[in-house]
Amino acid sequence: MSKILVTGGAGFIGSQTVKKLLGLGHQVTTVDNLNDYYSPELKKDRLKQLKDYQNFKFFELDIANKNDLKEVFQKNQFEVICHLAAQAGVRYSFENPEAYQKANLEGTFNLLEMAKDYEIKNFVFASSSSVYGNSNQDYFSEVDNTDSPVSLYAATKKAGELLISFYHQSFGINSLALRLFTVYGPWGRPDMAYFKFAQAILNNQPIDVYNQGKHQRDFTYIDDIVDGFVKAIEFNQSNQGFEIINLGNSKPVELEYFITTLESLLGKKAIKNYQPMQPGDVLKTSANIEKAKRLLSWQPTTSIEEGLEKFVAWFKTYYQK
């Protein structure tokens, strides 16, 4: 059993990772500021799933507030930091850049300072496939150049990786940065396209389909991603170093097919409003996951059809309760 801090524990990936770790018997503390970027009620409902675990603690705070964060570290003796808290969203980073500077840069810096000061040697970070930008590679590999981000969100994730690399080299913090590829599933984020599509289709409202539906995304189901985080924490506790690892389904899906599958599961046709490509968007994401297989013995098992079926079942239950 390990004492683990998970940041962003009321978030989509964070809450499901916390639940899995608690089920495995770990002692888990989580922090989240429950901001209103999207429904705080959804975040609170995610936390309700966790409240019955005796080995769970929750603190409502902002990781950009170093004093509040320090108080949590003073009261607990963490062995692992699993850092998922972030201001998410590519397009929103054009509207509110300060939110990304505060959460993704200051917040990550504060956590690394805590790791240094409290001698916590295991740090797992949620990075993003967005760092690859508009790569022309068939499959994105961890050794590819990532110096040309197309959004501020991507730039802050790349900056996070660089900060972690520095703290590893300078202070011996064993670290993994996991580059996540378009995570979807039950309890997901309402700002994500698939979530908006489901709401609009059921309510007979049009959906905006960017780039004429020709985008390709490496949609990765939530349970597969959570399994990756658990394996990353286990790996990091027994290995020294700093590694960047892709976690993706490695089977890119065209947006048009994704919508067709969603229509079939919802039993309704979408009213499509085709739009040009948006600023910050990339044409394709596709993960080379050989490193994840080799180091973490990780491989996704959920097809897009199976994953969307599970999402739709949850969506109908949650929003029709």
Secondary structure, 3 states (H helix, E strand, C coil): CCEEEEECCCCHHHHHHHHHHHHCCCEEEEEECCCCCCCHHHHHHHHHCCCCCCCEEEEECCCCCHHHHHHHHHHCCCCEEEECCCCCCCCHHHHCHHHHHHHHHHHHHHHHHHHHHCCCCEEEEEEEHHHHCCCCCCCECCCCCCCCCCCHHHHHHHHHHHHHHHHHHHHCCEEEEEEECCEECCCCCCCCHHHHHHHHHHCCCEEEEEHHHCCEECCEEHHHHHHHHHHHHHHHHHCCCEEEEEECCCCCEEHHHHHHHHHHHHCCCCEEEEECCCCCCCCECCECCHHHHHHHCCCCCCCHHHHHHHHHHHHHHHHCC
